[in-house]
Amino acid sequence: MAYISPEELRNASVDAGTLEKFALGKVGETNINREGKDVQNLATIADRVMSHSSAIVYATRAELDADTSKPRGTWAVVINDPLLTNNGYYRRGTSTWGKSALQPVSRVDFEALDGLSVNRGKDYPCRQMTRNSITSEANSFLKSAVLSVSVEGALPGNYYSIAYFKNGSTLTSGRPDGFLITRQTQDDFETADTSVVVVRASETLTPEIPRDDRIHTVVLPSTVQPGLTVSITLDTSKLPPYGEYVAMNSPARPGYSWIIDPSCYLYAVEAPVEDLVDTSALSYSVSDTNAMSVVWGSVDRLYRVRFGPNGYNALPNIKGIDYALGGDRENAAWVQVNSSSSDWLPPLVVRAVNGGDNNKVIYTGGNHGADGYSGGGQTARCVLFQLYVNGQPLEMSRAQQGHAQKITAVFTNEIMGFNTTGTVDPASFPARYVLRQSFVVDFAPGAIEVVSFVEALEEIEVQKDNGPQVVSIGFQGEQVFVGSRIARSGFDSSKDSGPSSDTPNCWALVLSSGAGQQVSWVDRKYEAGGGQNVAPSAPYIRGGSAANTKFYHAIVVGRPISLQAGDGYKWRGGYAWQAPGLAIDAGLDCRIDYLREGRLHHAFVKPSSEFFVIP
């Protein structure tokens, strides 16, 4: 729903007064609108129309000017002058003819008023603002090519801006007509630049715009802010030459301080309505420090995942797993399965190509500090963290609880390279962040889906990305590498799934114990999860060691990814939990109920670890 601001109410009051004068004013009375223009009134217009009806007809302007015999106040009309602008109504002055401001409407005038192109050449649907103490001049792209914008699912208290349009440029990856849409809070817009990207220029979902000099609308769903869709209507005849990008994302650029006019926003509901869903789905509680617990039922017990800022870098991550027998959520006697500052959502091994020091190769991000462990200085920071319940944003940093069918965590971390932590020679090589690591994490009963986006801030080389990592504590009974052709065995974190070249279908790890079944998985048919950056000799799933009982999936191992600024990659995976001994058909090893693309899927695993999936 949309909300009416105090400014809109004041404008409506002024407009109402203008309308009253238009209807009731007398001949010759002025009627000044809030733009300072005299829009006259019906009586004045009717008087002039009546005068026009008795106008003397002339074929050309020359014939009109030649007739000096008419008295002052006489009306005339030129109807057939070769110069079209000379045609129209005139009124005799003291000694000359003057063209009237009131003229008949032509076909050209009507065509200019069609609903699609009415905003051509105007500020709207954008608006000039002051941003970061800068008031930018207009960008010709916004005024001539952008005819209409709709921001559906906007968050109240925020401005949205068109910051970049690729227009066929090959300087960055992704589709040729990618847009960069940003969001910034209204409170600090005038004095700061704290915008976050909500639609990326590298999105693969962005359609290609026909260059046929017609009007087209491009629809841009956000993969960062759930429920947000930005629709932009463009006059393709006014686009810059193909290959010339439009950039408005730096202070020196025209259009930098311009926003999409808030009248184009369709706002998301500010907070979810409590207790409107089946309480057998998810229950949640969030603290004022944004630590969240999510609870669901599975057969004879409840499970609880604890999630929130965690570890040395205080990045959003899984913090632990608990279970309780029975189904009473209010009085559950929780048994801690595991609790750790170690990371589930992964750190990275990444090198800055330019301007780096000679620091040793270490993981950064996750729970890893500049010493390679959990100390020596933070190597990452969270720049965006937002929770959504049933698609609606929660107010952050406020204690609250409720029930839901789905909960989503959206967050972005900025991460240093192992050679940009500023620990070797801070004066010559100060610390700097070289990439953004963003996550969309969906919680549903029994399952979590994770989509990860890695985007370079400068030229980098990603040497290792472990995808979804797993803390195995509490589930160290038996294990199955699904799709590896290795049968179920006792827990052994020194084992792996075998060379990826021999096990191309290995995608999931099942750990089981009396606490239940825990699964981690990677979609091996989605983007970087396809194994193109995994060396043939490297396993898709590996244990840490006999001492390190974590398990790791492989997204980037042995085949580094080189990225330019703005380039990136994605992967999709997740986790699932269920009660022990969940009934399966005879002859099967286990069943995996997991969330993919927002929908529950069911994988059935054979004793050989081969599997089949029922969508």
C-alpha positions as CSV (number, residue, x, y, z in Angstrom):
1,M,0.0,0.0,0.0
2,A,1.1,3.6,-0.6
3,Y,1.2,6.4,2.1
4,I,0.3,10.1,1.6
5,S,3.0,12.4,2.9
6,P,2.4,15.8,4.5
7,E,3.9,17.5,1.4
8,E,1.4,15.7,-0.8
9,L,-1.5,16.8,1.5
10,R,-0.3,20.4,1.3
11,N,-0.1,20.2,-2.5
12,A,-3.5,18.7,-2.7
13,S,-4.9,21.7,-0.7
14,V,-3.3,24.2,-3.1
15,D,-4.6,22.3,-6.1
16,A,-8.1,22.3,-4.7
17,G,-8.0,26.1,-4.4
18,T,-6.8,26.4,-8.0
19,L,-9.6,24.1,-9.2
20,E,-12.2,26.2,-7.3
21,K,-11.0,29.4,-9.0
22,F,-11.0,27.7,-12.3
23,A,-14.6,26.8,-12.0
24,L,-16.0,30.0,-10.3
25,G,-13.6,32.8,-11.3
26,K,-14.7,35.8,-13.3
27,V,-13.5,36.9,-16.7
28,G,-10.0,38.3,-16.5
29,E,-9.2,37.1,-12.9
30,T,-5.8,35.5,-12.5
31,N,-5.6,31.9,-11.2
32,I,-2.0,31.1,-10.1
33,N,-1.2,27.4,-9.5
34,R,1.6,26.1,-7.2
35,E,4.1,26.2,-10.0
36,G,3.5,30.0,-10.3
37,K,1.6,29.8,-13.6
38,D,-1.6,31.6,-14.5
39,V,-3.9,28.7,-15.6
40,Q,-6.9,31.2,-16.0
41,N,-10.4,30.1,-15.4
42,L,-13.5,28.8,-17.4
43,A,-15.0,32.3,-17.7
44,T,-11.9,33.8,-19.2
45,I,-11.4,30.9,-21.6
46,A,-15.1,31.0,-22.7
47,D,-14.9,34.7,-23.4
48,R,-11.8,34.2,-25.6
49,V,-13.4,31.2,-27.4
50,M,-16.5,33.3,-28.2
51,S,-14.2,36.1,-29.5
52,H,-12.3,33.5,-31.6
53,S,-15.6,32.3,-33.2
54,S,-15.9,35.7,-34.8
55,A,-12.3,35.9,-35.9
56,I,-11.5,37.2,-39.4
57,V,-9.8,34.5,-41.6
58,Y,-6.5,35.1,-43.4
59,A,-4.7,32.5,-45.5
60,T,-1.2,33.6,-44.5
61,R,0.6,35.6,-41.9
62,A,1.7,38.0,-44.7
63,E,-1.9,38.8,-45.6
64,L,-2.7,39.4,-41.9
65,D,0.2,41.8,-41.4
66,A,-0.7,43.7,-44.5
67,D,-4.2,44.5,-43.2
68,T,-3.6,47.5,-40.9
69,S,-7.2,48.7,-41.1
70,K,-8.7,46.7,-38.3
71,P,-9.3,48.4,-34.9
72,R,-7.5,47.3,-31.7
73,G,-9.0,44.2,-30.1
74,T,-10.0,42.6,-33.4
75,W,-9.5,38.8,-33.6
76,A,-8.1,37.0,-36.6
77,V,-7.0,33.5,-37.6
78,V,-4.3,32.4,-40.1
79,I,-5.1,29.0,-41.5
80,N,-2.8,28.1,-44.4
81,D,0.6,29.6,-43.9
82,P,3.5,27.4,-45.3
83,L,5.3,28.0,-42.0
84,L,3.1,26.0,-39.6
85,T,4.0,28.0,-36.5
86,N,2.5,31.1,-38.2
87,N,-1.0,29.5,-38.2
88,G,-3.3,30.2,-35.4
89,Y,-5.2,33.0,-33.6
90,Y,-4.1,36.6,-33.4
91,R,-5.4,39.8,-31.8
92,R,-4.9,43.3,-33.0
93,G,-2.9,45.6,-30.8
94,T,-2.3,49.3,-31.0
95,S,-0.4,49.0,-34.3
96,T,0.5,45.3,-34.9
97,W,-1.0,41.8,-34.7
98,G,0.0,39.6,-31.7
99,K,-0.3,35.9,-31.6
100,S,-2.7,34.7,-28.8
101,A,-1.6,32.4,-26.1
102,L,-4.8,30.4,-26.6
103,Q,-4.5,28.3,-29.7
104,P,-6.4,25.3,-31.2
105,V,-5.1,21.9,-30.4
106,S,-3.4,20.1,-33.3
107,R,-2.8,16.4,-34.0
108,V,0.8,16.8,-32.9
109,D,-0.4,18.3,-29.6
110,F,-2.7,15.3,-29.0
111,E,0.0,12.8,-29.9
112,A,2.4,14.5,-27.5
113,L,-0.2,13.9,-24.7
114,D,-0.4,10.1,-25.0
115,G,0.1,8.2,-21.7
116,L,3.3,6.6,-22.7
117,S,5.4,9.6,-23.8
118,V,3.9,12.4,-21.7
119,N,7.0,12.4,-19.4
120,R,9.5,12.8,-22.3
121,G,11.9,15.7,-21.5
122,K,10.6,16.1,-18.0
123,D,12.2,15.4,-14.6
124,Y,9.4,13.0,-13.6
125,P,9.5,10.0,-13.0
126,C,12.8,11.0,-11.4
127,R,13.5,13.8,-9.0
128,Q,16.5,16.0,-8.3
129,M,17.7,15.8,-4.7
130,T,20.7,16.7,-2.6
131,R,22.7,13.6,-1.8
132,N,25.9,13.5,0.2
133,S,25.9,17.4,0.1
134,I,25.8,17.3,-3.7
135,T,23.0,18.5,-6.0
136,S,23.7,17.0,-9.4
137,E,22.6,18.3,-12.8
138,A,20.1,16.2,-14.8
139,N,21.3,13.2,-16.8
140,S,19.9,13.3,-20.3
141,F,19.1,9.6,-20.1
142,L,16.7,10.1,-17.2
143,K,14.9,13.0,-18.8
144,S,14.6,11.8,-22.4
145,A,14.7,8.0,-22.4
146,V,13.0,7.1,-19.0
147,L,9.3,7.6,-19.4
148,S,7.9,5.7,-16.4
149,V,9.2,3.7,-13.4
150,S,7.4,1.5,-10.8
151,V,9.2,0.3,-7.6
152,E,7.0,-2.5,-6.3
153,G,7.8,-3.7,-2.8
154,A,9.7,-0.6,-1.7
155,L,10.8,-0.3,1.9
156,P,9.3,2.7,3.7
157,G,11.8,5.3,4.7
158,N,14.1,4.7,1.7
159,Y,14.9,6.3,-1.7
160,Y,15.6,4.2,-4.8
161,S,17.8,5.4,-7.7
162,I,18.8,4.3,-11.2
163,A,22.6,4.3,-10.8
164,Y,23.8,2.6,-14.0
165,F,22.6,1.3,-17.3
166,K,25.0,-1.0,-19.3
167,N,23.4,-0.2,-22.7
168,G,25.4,-3.0,-24.4
169,S,28.7,-2.1,-22.8
170,T,31.2,-5.0,-22.4
171,L,33.1,-3.4,-19.5
172,T,31.3,-5.6,-17.0
173,S,29.8,-9.1,-17.1
174,G,26.2,-10.1,-17.3
175,R,23.4,-9.3,-19.7
176,P,23.9,-6.4,-22.2
177,D,21.1,-4.3,-20.8
178,G,21.8,-4.6,-17.1
179,F,20.7,-1.9,-14.7
180,L,22.1,-1.0,-11.3
181,I,19.4,0.1,-8.9
182,T,20.3,1.3,-5.4
183,R,18.5,2.0,-2.1
184,Q,19.4,4.5,0.6
185,T,17.6,5.6,3.8
186,Q,16.0,9.0,3.6
187,D,17.4,10.1,6.9
188,D,21.0,10.3,5.8
189,F,20.5,10.8,2.0
190,E,21.2,14.5,2.1
191,T,24.5,14.2,4.0
192,A,25.9,10.7,3.2
193,D,26.4,8.1,0.5
194,T,25.4,4.8,2.2
195,S,23.5,3.3,-0.7
196,V,23.2,-0.5,-1.2
197,V,22.6,-2.3,-4.5
198,V,19.2,-4.0,-4.8
199,V,19.4,-4.8,-8.5
200,R,22.8,-5.7,-9.9
201,A,24.0,-4.8,-13.4
202,S,25.3,-8.3,-13.8
203,E,22.0,-10.0,-13.2
204,T,21.3,-12.9,-15.6
205,L,17.6,-12.3,-15.3
206,T,17.7,-8.9,-17.1
207,P,16.0,-9.0,-20.5
208,E,17.6,-7.5,-23.6
209,I,15.8,-4.4,-24.9
210,P,14.9,-4.2,-28.6
211,R,16.5,-1.2,-30.4
212,D,13.5,-0.4,-32.7
213,D,12.8,3.2,-31.7
214,R,9.7,2.1,-29.9
215,I,8.7,2.2,-26.2
216,H,9.4,-0.9,-24.1
217,T,9.2,-1.8,-20.5
218,V,11.9,-3.8,-18.7
219,V,11.1,-5.6,-15.5
220,L,13.9,-6.1,-13.0
221,P,13.2,-8.4,-10.1
222,S,15.7,-8.0,-7.2
223,T,17.6,-11.0,-6.0
224,V,18.9,-9.0,-3.0
225,Q,15.6,-7.6,-1.5
226,P,12.9,-10.2,-1.6
227,G,9.6,-8.9,-3.0
228,L,11.1,-5.9,-4.8
229,T,10.5,-5.5,-8.6
230,V,11.6,-2.4,-10.5
231,S,9.9,-1.7,-13.9
232,I,11.3,0.9,-16.2
233,T,9.6,2.1,-19.4
234,L,12.0,3.4,-22.0
235,D,11.8,5.3,-25.2
236,T,14.4,3.4,-27.2
237,S,14.7,6.1,-29.8
238,K,16.3,8.3,-27.1
239,L,18.9,5.7,-25.8
240,P,22.6,6.6,-26.2
241,P,24.5,4.7,-29.0
242,Y,24.7,1.0,-28.2
243,G,27.8,0.2,-26.2
244,E,27.9,3.6,-24.4
245,Y,27.0,2.9,-20.7
246,V,25.2,5.5,-18.6
247,A,26.8,5.9,-15.2
248,M,25.3,7.9,-12.3
249,N,26.9,6.1,-9.4
250,S,29.7,8.6,-8.5
251,P,29.5,12.2,-7.3
252,A,30.9,13.8,-10.4
253,R,28.3,12.2,-12.7
254,P,25.1,14.0,-13.8
255,G,22.2,12.3,-12.2
256,Y,24.1,11.1,-9.1
257,S,21.8,12.8,-6.6
258,W,18.6,12.0,-8.6
259,I,16.1,9.5,-7.2
260,I,13.1,7.7,-8.6
261,D,10.2,9.9,-7.5
262,P,8.6,8.4,-4.4
263,S,5.2,8.7,-6.0
264,C,6.3,5.7,-8.1
265,Y,6.8,3.5,-5.0
266,L,4.4,0.7,-4.1
267,Y,5.4,0.1,-0.5
268,A,5.8,-3.2,1.2
269,V,3.9,-3.7,4.4
270,E,6.1,-2.4,7.2
271,A,5.7,-5.5,9.5
272,P,4.1,-8.9,9.2
273,V,0.8,-9.6,10.9
274,E,1.4,-12.0,13.7
275,D,-0.2,-15.5,14.0
276,L,-2.0,-15.6,10.7
277,V,-0.3,-18.8,9.7
278,D,-0.4,-22.4,10.9
279,T,1.8,-22.6,14.0
280,S,2.9,-26.1,12.8
281,A,5.1,-24.3,10.3
282,L,7.9,-22.0,11.6
283,S,8.1,-20.1,14.9
284,Y,10.7,-17.4,15.3
285,S,12.1,-15.0,17.8
286,V,14.5,-12.2,17.1
287,S,16.5,-10.3,19.8
288,D,17.4,-6.6,19.8
289,T,20.8,-7.6,18.6
290,N,19.3,-9.4,15.6
291,A,20.0,-12.9,16.9
292,M,17.3,-15.1,15.5
293,S,15.9,-18.6,16.5
294,V,13.8,-20.5,14.1
295,V,11.8,-23.6,15.3
296,W,9.9,-26.3,13.4
297,G,8.5,-29.8,14.1
298,S,9.7,-33.1,12.7
299,V,7.8,-36.3,13.8
300,D,8.4,-36.6,17.6
301,R,10.5,-33.5,18.2
302,L,11.2,-29.9,17.5
303,Y,14.4,-28.5,15.9
304,R,15.8,-25.0,16.5
305,V,18.4,-23.2,14.3
306,R,20.1,-20.3,15.9
307,F,21.2,-17.6,13.4
308,G,22.7,-14.1,13.6
309,P,25.9,-12.1,13.8
310,N,28.6,-14.7,14.8
311,G,32.3,-15.3,15.1
312,Y,35.3,-13.0,15.0
313,N,34.0,-10.8,12.2
314,A,30.4,-10.7,13.6
315,L,28.9,-11.7,10.2
316,P,25.4,-13.3,9.9
317,N,25.8,-17.1,10.1
318,I,24.4,-20.2,11.7
319,K,25.3,-20.3,15.3
320,G,24.0,-23.7,16.4
321,I,21.4,-26.4,16.4
322,D,19.1,-27.7,19.2
323,Y,16.3,-30.2,19.5
324,A,13.5,-30.9,22.0
325,L,11.3,-34.0,22.3
326,G,7.6,-33.4,21.9
327,G,5.8,-30.6,20.2
328,D,5.2,-27.9,22.9
329,R,7.1,-24.9,21.6
330,E,6.3,-22.7,24.6
331,N,7.7,-25.2,27.2
332,A,10.3,-27.1,25.1
333,A,13.2,-28.6,27.0
334,W,16.0,-27.8,24.5
335,V,19.0,-30.0,24.2
336,Q,22.0,-28.3,22.5
337,V,23.3,-30.4,19.6
338,N,26.1,-28.0,18.7
339,S,27.0,-24.3,19.2
340,S,30.0,-22.8,17.5
341,S,31.6,-19.5,16.3
342,S,33.0,-21.5,13.4
343,D,31.5,-20.6,10.0
344,W,28.9,-22.5,8.1
345,L,28.5,-19.9,5.3
346,P,32.1,-19.8,4.0
347,P,35.1,-17.6,4.2
348,L,37.2,-17.2,1.0
349,V,40.8,-17.4,-0.1
350,V,41.1,-14.3,-2.4
351,R,44.0,-12.3,-3.7
352,A,44.1,-8.7,-4.9
353,V,45.8,-8.7,-8.2
354,N,47.1,-5.1,-7.8
355,G,48.4,-3.3,-4.7
356,G,48.7,-6.3,-2.4
357,D,51.4,-7.1,0.2
358,N,53.2,-10.4,0.6
359,N,51.1,-11.8,3.4
360,K,50.7,-15.5,3.7
361,V,47.7,-17.2,2.0
362,I,44.9,-17.3,4.5
363,Y,41.1,-17.4,4.6
364,T,39.4,-14.1,5.1
365,G,35.7,-13.4,6.0
366,G,33.6,-15.9,8.0
367,N,35.2,-16.4,11.4
368,H,38.8,-15.7,10.1
369,G,40.9,-12.8,11.3
370,A,44.1,-11.4,9.8
371,D,46.2,-14.0,11.5
372,G,44.4,-16.7,9.6
373,Y,42.5,-17.9,12.7
374,S,40.2,-15.8,14.9
375,G,42.5,-12.9,15.7
376,G,44.9,-10.4,14.3
377,G,42.2,-7.9,13.2
378,Q,38.9,-8.3,11.4
379,T,39.0,-9.2,7.7
380,A,35.3,-8.6,6.9
381,R,32.3,-6.4,7.8
382,C,28.6,-6.8,7.3
383,V,27.2,-3.8,5.4
384,L,23.6,-5.0,5.0
385,F,21.5,-7.3,7.1
386,Q,17.7,-7.5,6.7
387,L,15.2,-10.2,7.9
388,Y,11.9,-10.9,6.1
389,V,8.9,-12.8,7.3
390,N,6.6,-14.1,4.6
391,G,8.2,-11.7,2.3
392,Q,7.7,-8.6,4.5
393,P,10.6,-6.8,6.1
394,L,11.0,-7.0,9.9
395,E,12.1,-3.9,11.8
396,M,15.7,-4.7,12.8
397,S,17.2,-4.3,16.2
398,R,13.9,-4.8,17.9
399,A,12.9,-7.9,20.0
400,Q,9.9,-9.7,18.4
401,Q,8.5,-13.1,17.7
402,G,5.8,-14.9,15.7
403,H,5.0,-17.6,13.2
404,A,5.6,-17.9,9.5
405,Q,5.7,-20.1,6.5
406,K,9.0,-18.7,5.3
407,I,11.7,-16.5,6.8
408,T,14.4,-14.9,4.7
409,A,17.8,-13.4,5.7
410,V,19.4,-11.0,3.2
411,F,22.9,-9.7,3.9
412,T,26.0,-8.4,2.3
413,N,29.6,-8.7,3.6
414,E,32.6,-6.9,2.4
415,I,35.8,-9.0,2.6
416,M,39.5,-8.2,2.4
417,G,42.0,-10.2,0.3
418,F,44.6,-12.2,2.1
419,N,47.1,-9.6,0.8
420,T,45.0,-6.6,1.7
421,T,44.6,-7.1,5.5
422,G,47.0,-4.3,6.3
423,T,49.1,-6.4,8.7
424,V,52.4,-6.7,6.8
425,D,53.1,-3.0,6.0
426,P,50.1,-0.9,6.9
427,A,51.7,2.4,5.8
428,S,52.4,1.1,2.3
429,F,49.6,-1.5,2.0
430,P,46.7,-0.3,4.2
431,A,43.7,-2.6,4.7
432,R,41.0,-2.6,2.1
433,Y,38.0,-4.6,1.0
434,V,38.2,-6.3,-2.4
435,L,34.9,-8.1,-2.8
436,R,31.3,-8.3,-1.7
437,Q,29.8,-11.6,-0.6
438,S,26.0,-11.5,-0.5
439,F,23.6,-14.1,0.7
440,V,19.9,-14.8,0.4
441,V,19.0,-17.4,3.0
442,D,15.5,-18.9,3.1
443,F,14.3,-20.8,6.1
444,A,11.4,-23.2,5.7
445,P,10.3,-26.1,8.0
446,G,13.2,-28.5,8.1
447,A,15.3,-26.8,5.5
448,I,17.5,-23.8,4.6
449,E,18.3,-22.7,1.1
450,V,21.3,-20.5,0.5
451,V,22.1,-18.5,-2.6
452,S,25.5,-16.8,-2.6
453,F,26.7,-13.9,-4.8
454,V,30.3,-13.0,-5.0
455,E,31.2,-9.6,-6.7
456,A,34.6,-8.1,-7.2
457,L,35.3,-4.6,-6.1
458,E,38.6,-4.6,-8.0
459,E,40.6,-7.0,-10.0
460,I,40.9,-10.2,-7.9
461,E,41.6,-13.9,-8.0
462,V,39.3,-16.2,-5.9
463,Q,41.4,-19.2,-5.0
464,K,39.0,-21.1,-2.8
465,D,35.3,-21.1,-2.0
466,N,34.0,-24.0,0.1
467,G,30.3,-23.3,-0.5
468,P,28.1,-24.6,2.5
469,Q,30.4,-25.7,5.3
470,V,29.1,-28.1,8.0
471,V,29.7,-28.3,11.7
472,S,29.2,-32.0,12.4
473,I,29.1,-32.0,16.2
474,G,26.0,-33.9,17.4
475,F,25.5,-35.8,14.1
476,Q,28.7,-37.9,14.2
477,G,27.1,-41.4,13.9
478,E,27.2,-42.3,10.2
479,Q,27.8,-40.5,6.9
480,V,26.8,-40.8,3.2
481,F,28.4,-38.9,0.3
482,V,25.3,-38.8,-1.9
483,G,26.1,-39.5,-5.5
484,S,29.7,-40.7,-4.8
485,R,28.9,-44.5,-5.2
486,I,30.4,-44.9,-1.7
487,A,28.0,-46.7,0.6
488,R,27.0,-45.4,4.1
489,S,29.8,-45.7,6.6
490,G,30.7,-44.7,10.2
491,F,31.5,-41.1,10.8
492,D,35.0,-40.2,9.7
493,S,36.0,-36.6,9.0
494,S,39.3,-37.6,7.4
495,K,37.4,-39.0,4.4
496,D,36.1,-37.3,1.2
497,S,33.9,-38.2,-1.7
498,G,36.7,-39.0,-4.1
499,P,38.0,-37.1,-7.2
500,S,35.3,-34.9,-8.7
501,S,36.2,-36.3,-12.2
502,D,35.1,-39.8,-10.9
503,T,32.0,-38.6,-9.0
504,P,30.4,-35.9,-11.1
505,N,27.0,-36.5,-9.5
506,C,28.1,-36.1,-5.9
507,W,26.1,-33.2,-4.4
508,A,25.1,-33.9,-0.8
509,L,26.4,-35.1,2.6
510,V,24.1,-36.9,5.0
511,L,25.2,-37.1,8.7
512,S,23.0,-39.0,11.1
513,S,22.9,-39.8,14.8
514,G,20.4,-40.1,17.6
515,A,19.9,-36.4,17.3
516,G,18.5,-36.8,13.8
517,Q,19.7,-36.3,10.2
518,Q,21.7,-33.3,9.0
519,V,22.2,-32.7,5.3
520,S,24.3,-30.2,3.4
521,W,24.1,-29.9,-0.4
522,V,25.1,-27.9,-3.5
523,D,23.1,-27.6,-6.7
524,R,25.6,-28.9,-9.2
525,K,23.5,-27.7,-12.1
526,Y,23.4,-24.0,-11.1
527,E,26.0,-21.4,-12.0
528,A,29.4,-21.9,-10.3
529,G,28.1,-25.0,-8.5
530,G,28.6,-26.9,-11.7
531,G,32.2,-27.8,-10.9
532,Q,33.9,-25.8,-13.6
533,N,36.2,-24.3,-11.0
534,V,37.0,-27.5,-9.2
535,A,40.1,-29.4,-10.2
536,P,39.4,-33.0,-11.4
537,S,41.5,-34.4,-8.6
538,A,39.7,-32.4,-5.9
539,P,36.7,-33.9,-4.2
540,Y,33.3,-32.2,-4.3
541,I,32.9,-32.9,-0.5
542,R,35.8,-33.3,1.9
543,G,36.2,-33.7,5.7
544,G,38.6,-31.4,7.5
545,S,40.7,-34.0,9.2
546,A,40.5,-36.4,12.1
547,A,40.9,-33.4,14.4
548,N,38.9,-30.9,12.4
549,T,35.4,-32.5,12.2
550,K,33.9,-30.0,9.8
551,F,33.0,-30.9,6.2
552,Y,33.4,-28.7,3.2
553,H,31.8,-28.6,-0.3
554,A,33.8,-27.4,-3.3
555,I,32.8,-24.3,-5.4
556,V,36.3,-23.1,-6.2
557,V,39.2,-25.5,-5.5
558,G,42.3,-25.9,-7.6
559,R,41.0,-23.7,-10.5
560,P,41.0,-20.0,-9.4
561,I,38.4,-17.6,-10.7
562,S,39.8,-14.3,-12.1
563,L,37.3,-11.4,-11.8
564,Q,37.4,-7.7,-12.9
565,A,35.6,-5.0,-10.8
566,G,31.9,-5.7,-11.1
567,D,32.3,-9.3,-12.2
568,G,31.0,-12.1,-10.0
569,Y,29.7,-15.6,-9.7
570,K,26.9,-17.4,-7.9
571,W,26.2,-20.8,-6.2
572,R,23.2,-22.4,-4.6
573,G,23.0,-24.9,-1.8
574,G,21.7,-25.4,1.7
575,Y,21.0,-27.5,4.7
576,A,18.2,-29.8,6.0
577,W,17.4,-31.5,9.3
578,Q,14.9,-34.2,10.2
579,A,14.1,-36.6,13.0
580,P,16.0,-39.9,13.1
581,G,14.4,-42.9,11.5
582,L,12.0,-41.0,9.3
583,A,10.0,-43.6,7.4
584,I,11.3,-44.5,3.9
585,D,10.6,-47.3,1.5
586,A,12.3,-50.6,1.8
587,G,15.5,-50.9,-0.1
588,L,16.4,-47.2,0.3
589,D,19.1,-45.8,2.6
590,C,17.5,-42.4,3.5
591,R,15.3,-39.6,2.3
592,I,16.3,-35.9,2.0
593,D,13.7,-33.2,2.1
594,Y,15.4,-30.0,1.0
595,L,14.5,-26.5,-0.2
596,R,15.5,-25.5,-3.7
597,E,14.3,-22.5,-5.7
598,G,11.9,-21.8,-2.8
599,R,10.2,-25.2,-3.1
600,L,10.5,-28.4,-1.2
601,H,12.1,-31.3,-3.1
602,H,12.6,-34.9,-2.1
603,A,15.7,-37.0,-2.9
604,F,15.7,-40.7,-2.2
605,V,19.1,-42.3,-1.6
606,K,19.9,-45.9,-2.4
607,P,22.4,-48.0,-0.3
608,S,25.0,-47.5,-3.1
609,S,24.6,-43.6,-2.5
610,E,23.0,-43.3,-5.9
611,F,19.8,-41.3,-5.8
612,F,16.7,-40.0,-7.6
613,V,14.8,-36.8,-7.0
614,I,11.1,-36.2,-7.0
615,P,10.4,-32.5,-7.6
